[in-house]
Amino acid sequence: MVYDVAIVGGGPAGCSAAVTAANRSLSTVLFDTGDFGLALRKSKRVKNYLGLPDQSGEALMDAFVAHMKAGKPEVVPHKVLNIMPMEGAFYLATPGDVYQARSIVLCPGVAHGNSLAGESAFLGRGVSYCATCDGYLYKGKTIGVITNLPSAWEEVEFLAGLAQKVKVWSSYPVPDAHPENIQAMEGQPREVLGDEKVTGLRTTAGKELLDGLFILRETDPLEKLLPGLELNGSFIRVDEKLGTSVPGVFAAGDAVGYPWQINKAAGEGQKALLSAASWLQEKRA
């Protein structure tokens, strides 16, 4: 199936875009790892969302997701690894499948914090963002995992079924019941080490030897997502219609710049989807 629009990200901007897509009767697929607005969920109290003061971030995000799902988009619980423009459509690759859409609305959020030193240099040479894609390369070896996604724990256990040992640096508590070859590590990751390929990880607690490193987080570096996507610093460059440098691709939310506010993200999600709808109409004319 070729969808009218693919929405990458299920935070406030992505959910808002999906609600608007349903109102415009556009066939829609939305991609999210399953955490839906992880940054917002960490807020204990939101006081400035119009009409809904003093909500917890968890409650507010749950309301956004319920509204989004009421429009019945297809929701894919996987991260989009890359997007390839093809004639008449875009191909979106996830760890499990490939999807097609005529237009894209990017709402991936931003990585809060800098990439690790050495991360980009060793991407494809021992650093991976996809457990199911590259896990088989490390059968019987020692690997590291850095994760801030509770929903990624299934991928950690998948890697444990392949590797001899999995050293995990996690921003959330490791489940009490886990495979014996998973070791929860101390310290904060600081630098990927290696020569031709990854050999270890330097942390605030010392140096750990590794054969490979998997980084499982909500948002990967944007420059890896789509060929030809222009950035403005660390944000996606957009025009007044929230169009990107790639025709048919629009962007909204934290990924397009400051301020990082829920109201702004939700409004931009709606605007980006309306721009995508107009673009599709012009293509069909």
BAFI-3210 file (N, C-alpha, C; in Angstrom, 3 decimals, decimal comma, padded with zeros to 6 digits):
// residues 285
n [1|2|3|4|5|6|7|8|9|10|11|12|13|14|15|16|17|18|19|20|21|22|23|24|25|26|27|28|29|30|31|32|33|34|35|36|37|38|39|40|41|42|43|44|45|46|47|48|49|50|51|52|53|54|55|56|57|58|59|60|61|62|63|64|65|66|67|68|69|70|71|72|73|74|75|76|77|78|79|80|81|82|83|84|85|86|87|88|89|90|91|92|93|94|95|96|97|98|99|100|101|102|103|104|105|106|107|108|109|110|111|112|113|114|115|116|117|118|119|120|121|122|123|124|125|126|127|128|129|130|131|132|133|134|135|136|137|138|139|140|141|142|143|144|145|146|147|148|149|150|151|152|153|154|155|156|157|158|159|160|161|162|163|164|165|166|167|168|169|170|171|172|173|174|175|176|177|178|179|180|181|182|183|184|185|186|187|188|189|190|191|192|193|194|195|196|197|198|199|200|201|202|203|204|205|206|207|208|209|210|211|212|213|214|215|216|217|218|219|220|221|222|223|224|225|226|227|228|229|230|231|232|233|234|235|236|237|238|239|240|241|242|243|244|245|246|247|248|249|250|251|252|253|254|255|256|257|258|259|260|261|262|263|264|265|266|267|268|269|270|271|272|273|274|275|276|277|278|279|280|281|282|283|284|285]
n.u [000,829|000,465|000,712|-000,977|000,307|003,159|003,993|006,598|007,337|005,784|005,146|003,807|003,679|003,593|001,263|-000,660|-000,458|-001,397|-004,065|-005,087|-004,668|-006,513|-008,855|-008,766|-009,178|-007,015|-004,969|-002,915|000,202|001,853|004,898|006,415|008,457|007,020|006,973|005,910|006,199|008,361|009,962|008,063|006,586|008,204|007,780|006,633|004,617|002,582|001,922|001,187|-000,310|-002,777|-006,017|-005,877|-004,657|-002,169|-001,698|-000,195|002,725|002,598|-000,182|-001,156|000,142|-000,891|-003,552|-003,212|-002,308|-004,508|-006,437|-005,191|-005,133|-007,827|-008,463|-007,656|-005,098|-002,516|-000,382|002,961|005,141|007,937|011,168|012,000|014,577|015,833|015,008|014,105|013,854|011,845|010,621|007,612|006,988|007,949|010,255|010,263|012,327|012,247|013,344|011,927|010,465|009,534|008,022|005,715|005,038|003,350|003,901|005,715|005,773|007,930|008,491|010,459|011,461|014,180|017,558|018,296|020,989|024,442|025,862|027,818|031,351|033,171|031,079|029,784|031,967|032,455|030,148|028,618|030,944|031,074|029,466|025,997|022,546|020,475|019,231|018,022|018,832|021,671|022,508|023,211|025,827|027,373|027,495|028,263|030,015|031,263|029,301|028,197|025,407|023,710|021,011|017,974|015,388|012,631|011,000|012,823|013,887|013,221|014,739|017,270|017,249|016,978|019,496|021,010|020,460|022,117|024,752|027,760|028,121|026,405|026,799|025,183|024,291|021,997|019,328|017,160|015,815|017,177|015,317|014,478|014,264|016,169|018,164|021,074|023,458|023,395|024,670|024,296|025,681|027,893|028,444|028,745|028,473|031,081|032,918|033,406|035,625|038,335|040,018|040,304|037,852|035,234|036,500|036,048|034,556|034,716|033,925|032,584|033,230|035,364|037,172|035,736|036,019|034,873|033,236|031,407|028,917|025,678|023,367|020,480|017,989|015,510|015,676|017,689|020,736|019,800|020,836|021,350|018,995|017,555|018,485|019,747|018,410|018,356|019,993|019,714|022,006|021,627|019,047|016,165|015,998|013,437|010,796|008,362|006,038|006,618|007,946|010,589|013,959|013,592|011,318|007,909|008,360|007,834|008,213|008,038|007,641|009,932|012,153|012,483|013,325|013,723|011,075|011,100|008,233|005,045|002,608|003,519|004,620|002,342|000,762|002,435|002,528|-000,054|-000,024|002,067|000,988|-001,259|000,067|001,316|-000,955|-001,924|000,179|000,002|-002,469|-001,879|-000,091|-001,783|-003,432]
n.v [-001,197|002,239|004,971|008,113|009,931|009,791|009,860|010,680|010,020|010,217|012,198|015,289|016,919|014,999|013,510|015,543|016,104|013,678|013,641|015,777|014,763|012,662|014,154|015,246|013,079|011,482|008,739|007,283|006,597|006,204|006,432|005,315|004,572|003,467|004,689|007,216|010,429|010,732|012,675|014,594|012,982|012,788|015,047|016,289|018,110|020,101|023,346|025,257|024,504|025,248|025,509|023,122|023,131|022,332|019,585|016,339|015,465|012,876|012,273|014,195|013,484|010,927|011,606|012,922|010,782|009,029|010,578|010,759|008,021|007,553|008,431|006,383|005,852|003,847|002,554|002,143|000,417|001,074|002,499|004,763|004,108|005,020|007,134|007,002|008,851|008,065|007,613|009,207|008,453|007,863|005,743|004,177|002,823|000,500|-001,390|-003,747|-003,756|-002,282|000,711|002,662|005,999|008,932|011,471|013,110|013,801|015,019|014,506|014,012|014,874|015,943|015,071|015,242|016,555|016,031|014,103|011,156|011,433|010,333|008,796|009,300|008,885|006,160|004,970|002,309|000,980|-000,574|000,884|001,011|001,741|000,010|-002,889|-005,286|-005,156|-005,342|-007,045|-009,750|-009,701|-009,898|-012,308|-014,323|-012,452|-009,569|-006,887|-003,445|-001,529|001,468|003,122|005,023|004,400|002,867|001,143|-000,105|-002,261|-004,835|-005,132|-005,111|-007,539|-009,200|-008,849|-009,990|-012,639|-013,266|-012,291|-012,913|-011,447|-008,643|-005,353|-002,859|000,498|002,360|004,753|004,240|002,025|-001,229|-004,126|-006,432|-009,155|-010,530|-011,702|-013,666|-012,876|-010,178|-007,183|-004,582|-001,403|000,957|004,541|007,254|007,224|008,454|008,481|006,855|004,303|003,217|001,923|000,977|-000,107|-000,306|-000,645|-000,230|001,574|004,650|005,733|007,659|006,070|004,618|002,591|000,411|-002,648|-003,511|-005,224|-004,125|-001,477|-000,569|001,992|002,948|005,013|007,653|009,573|009,646|010,944|013,583|014,042|011,584|010,536|011,189|011,535|014,575|016,233|019,309|020,981|023,363|024,269|022,203|021,603|020,863|022,481|024,627|026,105|028,840|027,368|025,125|023,362|021,220|020,938|018,904|018,132|017,511|016,681|017,548|019,258|019,391|020,589|019,997|019,368|021,320|023,583|026,091|027,737|024,975|023,919|022,626|023,616|024,953|022,800|021,181|022,931|023,315|020,710|020,385|022,441|021,582|019,207|020,175|021,599|019,494|018,185|020,076|020,062|017,437|017,640|019,443|017,908|015,982|017,349]
n.w [000,000|-000,772|001,153|001,703|003,379|005,473|008,818|010,843|013,953|017,132|018,993|020,440|018,053|015,969|016,653|016,446|013,707|012,674|013,557|012,082|009,513|009,498|009,608|007,097|005,539|004,659|003,854|006,258|007,834|010,867|012,542|015,461|018,265|020,296|022,700|022,593|022,728|024,665|025,952|026,852|028,564|030,761|032,206|035,241|035,797|033,783|033,126|031,275|029,024|026,783|028,015|029,391|032,121|034,637|034,210|034,279|032,398|031,449|031,507|029,717|027,334|026,979|026,404|023,952|022,366|022,458|021,111|018,613|017,815|017,558|015,050|013,495|012,116|010,582|012,925|013,418|015,415|015,387|014,831|012,215|010,075|007,745|004,935|001,586|-001,330|-004,085|-007,457|-007,524|-004,926|-001,464|000,172|003,255|005,583|008,182|011,101|010,658|008,225|005,012|004,007|001,995|000,967|-000,231|000,649|003,322|006,798|009,022|012,359|014,402|016,815|018,929|019,694|022,980|024,151|023,299|020,568|021,127|021,481|018,751|017,801|015,242|013,559|013,791|012,909|011,347|011,479|013,722|015,389|015,782|015,115|015,117|016,371|015,360|012,747|012,689|014,685|014,255|013,456|015,665|016,976|019,709|020,732|022,624|023,438|023,654|024,892|024,682|026,000|026,155|026,007|027,266|025,763|024,158|025,405|024,648|022,338|023,484|024,867|022,682|021,491|023,522|023,142|021,091|021,451|023,403|025,720|027,057|027,716|029,427|029,354|030,765|030,956|032,472|035,013|034,899|034,143|036,766|036,178|033,869|031,072|031,913|030,747|030,444|031,609|033,828|033,690|035,340|035,470|033,023|029,522|027,393|025,197|022,098|021,379|019,281|016,303|013,309|013,654|016,177|019,440|022,075|024,886|026,442|029,646|032,440|034,507|033,763|031,318|028,953|027,265|024,042|021,313|019,680|019,471|020,336|019,930|021,207|020,961|021,152|019,088|016,320|014,768|012,626|010,072|009,030|008,225|005,802|002,471|001,164|002,891|004,287|006,957|009,606|011,496|014,172|013,611|011,462|008,391|007,392|005,356|005,173|005,017|006,350|004,789|003,751|002,417|000,647|-001,794|-001,028|001,507|004,807|007,969|011,581|014,981|017,756|016,226|014,289|015,524|018,152|020,104|022,436|022,928|023,904|022,847|020,538|019,086|018,618|017,069|014,849|013,877|012,869|010,897|009,195|008,211|006,819|004,855|003,546|002,578|000,766|-001,031|-002,023|-003,315|-005,335|-006,818|-007,798|-009,437]
ca.u [000,000|001,148|-000,053|-000,903|001,291|003,836|004,384|007,725|007,359|004,465|005,005|002,710|003,603|003,162|-000,138|-001,454|-000,469|-002,236|-005,460|-005,445|-004,732|-007,800|-009,893|-008,683|-009,416|-005,787|-004,448|-001,795|000,969|002,646|005,970|006,923|009,028|006,067|007,026|005,025|006,486|009,110|010,404|006,912|006,177|009,074|007,376|005,702|003,483|002,547|001,035|000,889|-000,996|-004,028|-007,262|-005,635|-003,573|-001,836|-001,711|001,117|003,121|002,108|-001,613|-001,361|000,566|-001,880|-004,719|-002,830|-002,234|-005,879|-007,058|-004,560|-005,549|-009,242|-008,521|-007,307|-003,943|-001,712|000,709|004,056|005,930|009,364|011,852|012,392|016,037|016,170|013,965|014,667|012,909|011,761|009,698|006,208|006,758|009,106|010,381|010,688|012,833|012,287|014,024|011,146|009,771|009,663|006,710|005,713|004,106|003,497|004,451|006,286|005,851|008,962|008,315|011,271|012,016|015,618|018,365|018,626|022,373|025,286|026,275|029,065|032,593|033,494|029,872|029,623|033,141|032,414|028,873|028,866|032,217|030,960|028,341|024,747|021,314|019,417|019,597|017,601|019,573|023,102|022,836|023,807|027,263|028,071|027,249|029,338|030,952|030,900|028,811|027,618|024,153|023,332|019,593|017,093|014,032|012,101|010,470|013,928|014,423|013,039|015,903|018,414|017,167|017,272|020,952|021,534|020,330|023,146|026,085|028,220|027,883|025,852|026,989|024,117|024,227|020,587|018,828|016,040|016,230|017,167|014,375|015,093|014,341|016,804|019,142|022,269|024,604|023,222|025,275|024,023|026,968|027,960|029,114|028,114|029,289|031,709|033,623|033,578|037,047|038,654|040,964|039,521|036,499|035,049|037,178|035,649|033,806|035,207|032,854|033,062|033,665|036,535|037,150|035,189|036,332|033,682|033,363|030,436|028,114|024,347|022,800|019,031|017,379|014,300|015,999|019,046|021,165|018,879|021,506|021,385|017,639|017,035|019,450|019,346|017,722|019,232|019,851|020,105|022,644|021,179|017,616|015,775|015,688|012,100|010,318|007,207|005,007|007,241|008,528|012,031|014,693|013,182|009,903|007,009|008,730|007,574|008,730|007,373|008,000|011,255|013,185|012,670|013,935|013,144|011,145|010,603|006,990|004,017|001,677|004,183|004,741|001,022|000,367|003,256|002,107|-001,240|000,370|002,866|000,090|-002,047|000,962|001,473|-002,223|-001,955|001,189|-000,572|-003,534|-001,235|000,493|-002,860|-004,145]
ca.v [000,000|003,532|005,896|009,521|010,617|009,075|010,755|010,079|010,534|010,225|013,182|016,232|017,329|013,867|013,210|016,617|015,896|012,523|014,056|016,597|013,864|011,964|015,120|015,462|011,765|011,021|007,488|007,722|005,688|006,941|005,616|005,693|003,396|002,942|005,498|008,357|011,662|010,383|013,893|015,157|012,071|012,980|016,268|015,993|019,018|021,055|024,399|026,276|024,014|025,996|024,824|021,938|023,446|021,430|018,169|015,706|015,195|011,534|012,349|014,990|012,700|009,851|012,197|013,145|009,491|008,527|011,364|010,344|006,663|007,570|008,637|005,084|005,691|002,665|002,923|001,170|000,626|000,981|003,710|004,836|004,159|005,932|007,423|007,147|009,357|007,320|008,280|009,179|008,043|007,728|004,453|004,337|001,544|000,260|-002,673|-004,915|-003,718|-001,057|001,297|003,680|007,114|009,986|012,648|012,821|014,841|014,628|015,010|013,073|015,452|016,195|014,397|016,184|016,244|015,856|012,751|010,742|011,595|009,132|008,088|009,419|008,315|004,696|004,471|001,314|000,308|-001,021|001,606|000,756|002,231|-000,975|-004,207|-006,369|-005,057|-005,638|-007,917|-011,018|-009,508|-009,965|-013,597|-014,794|-011,374|-008,656|-005,633|-002,475|-000,896|002,708|003,293|005,826|004,023|001,643|000,243|-000,768|-003,376|-006,045|-005,209|-005,481|-008,981|-009,827|-008,855|-010,939|-013,973|-013,445|-011,972|-013,607|-010,554|-007,334|-004,351|-001,893|001,802|002,697|005,877|003,741|000,821|-002,503|-005,052|-007,425|-010,421|-010,335|-012,753|-013,626|-012,258|-008,722|-006,543|-003,154|-000,756|002,235|005,611|007,873|007,093|009,693|008,430|005,572|004,081|002,261|002,292|000,721|-000,408|-000,077|-001,551|000,003|002,765|005,351|006,287|008,332|005,039|003,927|002,115|-000,933|-003,246|-003,954|-005,534|-003,287|-000,629|-000,226|003,175|002,831|006,201|008,101|010,340|009,498|012,158|013,876|014,014|010,198|010,069|011,412|012,205|015,890|017,007|020,380|021,347|024,686|023,839|020,853|021,505|020,742|023,762|024,638|027,400|029,345|026,333|023,998|022,468|021,022|021,038|017,784|018,311|016,494|016,381|018,668|018,957|020,141|020,262|020,334|019,143|022,486|024,680|026,634|027,189|023,620|024,054|021,696|024,351|025,184|021,523|020,754|023,815|023,028|019,426|020,660|023,245|020,756|018,262|020,935|021,885|018,230|017,931|020,987|019,574|016,264|018,100|020,026|016,801|015,223|018,227]
ca.w [000,000|-000,765|001,975|001,316|004,208|006,547|009,899|011,559|015,308|017,746|020,059|020,207|016,652|015,161|016,942|015,864|012,259|012,376|013,743|010,921|008,358|009,562|009,246|005,648|004,912|004,023|004,398|007,074|008,671|011,844|013,101|016,775|018,926|021,267|023,919|022,316|023,453|025,874|026,649|027,552|029,640|031,922|032,912|036,327|035,762|032,670|033,581|030,259|027,830|026,728|028,338|030,221|033,050|035,746|033,825|034,197|031,020|031,117|031,226|028,515|026,175|026,803|025,738|022,556|021,678|022,306|020,041|017,361|017,453|017,198|013,607|012,898|011,237|010,910|013,827|013,337|016,630|015,079|014,397|010,810|009,993|006,652|003,955|000,243|-002,336|-005,331|-008,364|-007,126|-003,538|-000,592|000,835|004,635|006,076|009,625|011,336|010,271|006,947|004,224|003,746|000,955|001,156|-001,243|001,313|004,632|007,820|009,983|013,728|015,173|018,025|018,882|020,699|024,050|024,473|022,129|020,210|021,755|020,726|017,984|017,345|013,791|012,884|013,816|012,424|010,311|011,791|015,099|015,986|015,067|015,727|014,869|016,880|014,468|011,488|012,778|015,807|013,820|013,262|016,946|017,623|020,556|021,058|023,713|022,877|024,563|024,498|025,365|025,688|027,005|025,604|027,885|024,739|023,463|026,182|023,844|021,461|024,311|025,101|021,389|021,362|024,501|022,567|020,071|021,946|024,611|026,839|026,697|028,758|029,187|030,020|030,593|031,743|033,255|035,735|034,176|034,782|037,655|035,447|032,567|030,761|032,751|030,072|030,428|032,773|033,973|033,899|036,029|034,738|031,867|028,299|026,972|023,913|021,422|021,137|018,232|015,249|012,104|014,120|017,613|020,369|023,459|025,249|027,633|030,462|033,644|035,454|033,224|029,938|028,764|025,971|023,322|019,891|018,969|020,340|019,835|020,568|021,013|021,537|020,460|017,895|015,803|014,047|011,530|008,769|008,561|007,971|004,449|001,591|000,673|003,925|004,759|008,359|010,068|012,732|014,540|013,311|010,069|007,769|006,790|004,875|005,904|005,003|007,022|003,795|003,858|001,151|-000,201|-002,153|-000,496|002,895|005,701|009,306|012,639|016,358|018,280|015,206|013,422|016,266|019,390|021,462|022,614|023,670|023,436|021,993|019,254|018,378|018,147|015,978|013,670|013,324|012,050|009,739|008,281|007,534|005,853|003,729|002,814|001,884|-000,388|-001,979|-002,672|-004,203|-006,518|-007,605|-008,443|-010,392]
c.u [000,869|000,251|000,037|000,201|001,871|004,304|005,447|007,810|005,965|004,370|003,857|002,568|003,078|001,709|-001,057|-001,557|-001,405|-003,723|-005,940|-005,538|-006,052|-008,935|-009,916|-008,862|-008,213|-005,346|-003,091|-001,127|001,847|003,646|006,395|007,410|008,079|006,060|006,166|005,326|007,241|009,532|009,265|006,508|007,026|008,699|006,342|004,465|003,628|001,505|000,545|000,263|-002,408|-005,246|-007,109|-004,475|-003,371|-002,061|-000,297|001,448|002,611|000,639|-001,888|-000,981|-000,383|-003,127|-004,431|-002,860|-003,626|-006,598|-006,504|-005,075|-007,022|-009,435|-008,111|-006,198|-003,309|-000,540|001,744|004,990|007,432|009,894|012,123|013,904|016,515|015,002|014,624|013,603|012,988|010,728|008,254|005,947|008,075|009,081|010,948|011,067|012,833|013,067|013,260|010,567|010,079|008,260|006,841|004,679|004,388|004,078|004,890|006,112|006,806|008,709|009,161|011,754|013,501|016,299|018,760|020,006|023,149|025,512|027,562|030,254|032,907|032,295|029,742|030,760|033,073|031,054|029,111|030,170|032,237|029,889|027,104|023,590|020,192|019,857|019,245|018,335|020,970|023,486|023,556|025,318|028,068|027,757|028,478|030,328|030,444|030,503|028,305|026,310|023,967|021,880|018,903|015,632|013,573|011,580|011,561|014,447|014,266|014,219|017,157|018,417|017,390|018,786|021,588|021,436|021,374|024,559|026,456|027,914|027,368|026,011|026,044|024,296|022,830|020,202|017,616|016,473|016,144|016,202|015,093|015,272|014,920|017,816|020,444|023,444|024,435|023,781|024,954|025,300|026,827|028,617|028,308|029,013|029,824|032,322|033,699|035,047|037,246|039,707|040,239|038,067|036,438|035,794|036,739|034,870|034,424|034,024|033,454|033,539|034,891|036,333|036,641|035,519|035,063|034,049|032,415|029,591|026,797|023,815|021,319|018,360|016,240|014,618|017,458|019,451|020,344|019,536|021,592|020,035|017,228|018,069|018,911|018,614|018,687|018,919|020,246|020,712|022,234|019,698|017,370|015,424|014,326|011,769|009,055|006,039|005,469|007,698|010,038|012,678|014,327|011,698|009,034|007,304|008,587|008,040|008,087|007,921|009,414|012,341|013,420|013,155|013,165|011,916|010,589|009,392|005,921|003,047|002,259|004,240|003,399|000,549|001,144|002,896|000,902|-000,855|001,147|001,983|-000,768|-001,203|001,181|000,215|-002,330|-000,985|000,652|-001,651|-002,958|-000,637|-000,583|-003,560|-003,618]
c.v [001,255|004,515|007,309|010,233|009,664|010,099|010,054|010,731|010,671|011,109|014,134|016,653|016,201|013,513|014,268|016,459|014,753|012,850|014,874|015,753|013,109|012,894|015,399|014,168|011,282|009,702|007,768|006,556|006,539|005,991|006,173|004,440|002,763|003,715|006,754|009,567|011,444|011,628|014,513|014,278|012,245|014,222|015,932|016,882|019,988|022,107|025,321|025,728|024,556|025,119|023,613|022,196|022,353|019,960|017,610|015,492|013,848|011,585|013,116|014,193|011,539|010,371|012,451|011,838|008,915|009,257|010,944|008,983|006,594|007,791|007,428|005,148|004,331|003,150|001,800|001,401|000,434|002,343|003,633|005,019|005,069|006,033|007,652|007,694|008,503|008,025|008,102|008,814|008,069|006,333|004,685|002,972|001,534|-001,035|-003,879|-004,918|-002,408|-000,590|002,370|004,757|008,180|011,271|012,257|014,045|014,337|015,305|014,161|013,600|015,717|015,352|015,429|015,817|015,975|014,380|012,427|011,094|010,279|008,394|008,117|008,744|006,800|004,127|003,536|000,569|-000,113|-000,295|001,372|001,350|001,201|-002,377|-005,318|-006,332|-005,657|-006,604|-009,188|-010,920|-009,786|-011,248|-014,023|-013,726|-010,536|-007,316|-004,717|-001,958|000,356|002,975|004,217|005,513|002,765|000,641|-000,524|-001,984|-004,710|-006,238|-005,592|-006,987|-009,765|-009,930|-009,852|-012,376|-014,279|-013,306|-012,831|-012,775|-009,216|-006,405|-003,182|-000,643|002,348|003,873|005,481|002,438|-000,427|-003,455|-006,101|-008,767|-010,149|-011,455|-012,563|-012,916|-010,761|-008,153|-005,051|-002,456|000,566|003,269|006,115|007,722|008,449|009,627|007,004|005,434|003,068|002,772|002,143|000,421|-000,200|-001,127|-001,337|001,287|003,363|005,970|007,018|007,344|004,287|003,487|000,684|-001,427|-003,808|-004,342|-004,695|-002,521|-000,292|000,954|003,204|003,991|006,670|008,773|010,141|010,778|012,386|013,756|012,606|009,731|010,106|012,123|013,548|016,748|018,046|020,731|022,795|024,475|022,413|020,629|021,338|022,122|023,677|026,037|027,793|028,353|025,059|022,925|022,384|021,210|019,927|017,958|017,159|016,107|017,652|018,277|019,870|019,735|020,647|020,238|020,346|023,707|025,108|027,497|025,771|023,670|023,157|022,396|024,563|023,888|021,077|021,613|023,550|021,681|019,580|021,404|022,413|019,783|018,979|021,294|020,637|017,925|018,816|020,522|018,360|016,655|018,687|018,951|016,049|016,034|018,064]
c.w [000,000|-000,008|001,400|002,082|005,242|007,566|010,726|012,931|015,881|018,968|019,769|018,745|015,772|015,386|016,347|014,351|011,889|012,541|012,543|009,660|008,330|009,161|007,749|004,850|004,113|004,667|005,034|007,785|009,576|012,479|014,457|017,471|019,928|022,557|023,800|023,219|024,747|026,653|027,449|028,726|030,901|032,734|033,992|036,278|034,603|033,008|032,465|028,987|027,827|027,007|029,225|031,177|034,089|035,426|033,972|032,724|030,545|030,713|029,933|027,267|025,923|026,083|024,266|021,772|021,450|021,181|018,687|016,907|017,074|015,707|012,794|011,837|011,503|011,764|013,811|014,525|016,405|014,668|012,902|010,759|008,876|005,686|002,609|-000,712|-003,598|-006,211|-007,895|-005,684|-002,769|000,023|002,233|005,195|007,602|009,853|010,812|008,881|006,231|003,866|002,667|001,261|000,114|-000,651|002,717|005,533|008,899|011,324|014,683|016,507|017,843|019,944|021,746|024,603|023,203|021,821|020,952|020,879|020,031|017,426|015,830|013,045|012,791|013,411|011,240|010,499|013,264|015,872|015,130|015,843|015,644|015,295|015,909|013,127|011,604|013,893|015,416|013,616|014,532|017,710|018,420|020,980|022,229|023,116|023,987|024,007|025,348|025,004|026,682|026,722|026,340|026,862|024,006|024,213|025,432|022,899|022,240|024,550|023,808|021,189|022,330|024,007|021,512|020,639|023,151|025,853|026,327|027,895|028,466|030,037|029,749|031,483|032,577|033,937|034,856|034,884|035,636|036,952|034,065|032,323|031,537|032,080|029,856|031,726|032,771|034,419|034,649|035,121|033,561|030,643|027,850|025,574|023,392|021,043|020,024|017,289|013,916|012,445|015,631|018,426|021,816|023,633|026,511|028,345|031,659|034,702|034,958|031,790|029,892|027,365|025,340|021,897|019,041|019,960|019,649|020,640|020,220|021,727|020,650|019,131|017,519|015,070|012,782|010,159|008,195|008,027|006,507|003,594|001,099|001,685|004,493|006,210|008,565|011,452|013,032|014,261|011,815|009,530|007,078|006,298|005,646|005,931|005,697|006,038|003,983|002,488|000,176|-000,523|-001,647|000,934|003,725|007,097|010,333|013,996|016,730|017,214|014,311|014,199|017,496|019,089|021,522|023,535|023,048|022,489|020,605|018,441|017,801|016,983|014,708|013,049|012,420|010,773|008,725|007,516|006,499|004,627|002,886|002,005|000,638|-001,457|-002,740|-003,665|-005,479|-007,406|-008,376|-009,522|-011,811]
res [m|v|y|d|v|a|i|v|g|g|g|p|a|g|c|s|a|a|v|t|a|a|n|r|s|l|s|t|v|l|f|d|t|g|d|f|g|l|a|l|r|k|s|k|r|v|k|n|y|l|g|l|p|d|q|s|g|e|a|l|m|d|a|f|v|a|h|m|k|a|g|k|p|e|v|v|p|h|k|v|l|n|i|m|p|m|e|g|a|f|y|l|a|t|p|g|d|v|y|q|a|r|s|i|v|l|c|p|g|v|a|h|g|n|s|l|a|g|e|s|a|f|l|g|r|g|v|s|y|c|a|t|c|d|g|y|l|y|k|g|k|t|i|g|v|i|t|n|l|p|s|a|w|e|e|v|e|f|l|a|g|l|a|q|k|v|k|v|w|s|s|y|p|v|p|d|a|h|p|e|n|i|q|a|m|e|g|q|p|r|e|v|l|g|d|e|k|v|t|g|l|r|t|t|a|g|k|e|l|l|d|g|l|f|i|l|r|e|t|d|p|l|e|k|l|l|p|g|l|e|l|n|g|s|f|i|r|v|d|e|k|l|g|t|s|v|p|g|v|f|a|a|g|d|a|v|g|y|p|w|q|i|n|k|a|a|g|e|g|q|k|a|l|l|s|a|a|s|w|l|q|e|k|r|a]
***
